[in-house]
Amino acid sequence: MAMISAVVLLSCVATVTAAFDVIAVPFDEGFSHLFGNDNLVRSSDGRIARLTLNRYSGTHPHPDLP
């Protein structure tokens, strides 16, 4: 019984490990800037992006905004 449990455990560990084996891609390769104007600032090497939000950011206008 212990042998079967060990095999099942190792199979589960191998499956989980394979599921998280991903390759990191630079931001410029994995993202297309479709909208947002100046709210998205990319680093010069394309590895980092900064998203700035303000009261005008979002999916629809807020009823209290002018």
N, C-alpha and C positions, 0 to 999 in steps of 0.2 A: 504494500500500500504506500509506503514511504517513497518507493521508487517512482510510482505513477505520479504522486504529488510533486516530486522534484522535476519530472519531465514536463508536467503541466505548467509549473511555475517558470521554468526556463523558457518554455514556448511563449508564455505571456510576456516575459521580460524582453525577449527577442522581438516580438511584435510591437510592443510599445517603443522600443528603441528605434526600430526601423521607421515608425510613424513620425518621429521627431527628427529624423536625419534630413535636414533641409539645408539648402545652400543660400547664403546671404547674397543679395544682389544690391548694387548701388541704388540709391533713391531715384536717380535719373532714369535708370533702366526699368524700374518696376512701377513707375507712376507717371501718369499723363496729367498735366495741369490744364483742366478744362475750364475752370472758373475760379473766382476768388481774388482776382486782380493782385493786389499787393499783400494779401493776407498770408500768402505762402512764400517764405524766404528760404531758398536752398543754399547750402554751403557751396563753396567753390569746387570742392572735390566730389560733390554729388552724393555724399554718404549721409548727410544730415539735413533735415528740414525743420523749420520752425513755423508753427501755425499761430498767427495772432488773431484773436477774436475781439470784436468791439460790439457796440450796441447795434450796429448795422449788419453784423454777420448773422447768418441763419437761413432757414428755408423760406420764411415768409415774414413780411413786416409785422412788427408788434403794434397792436392798436394804440398804445400810448405814445408812440414816436410821432414826431411832427411829419 
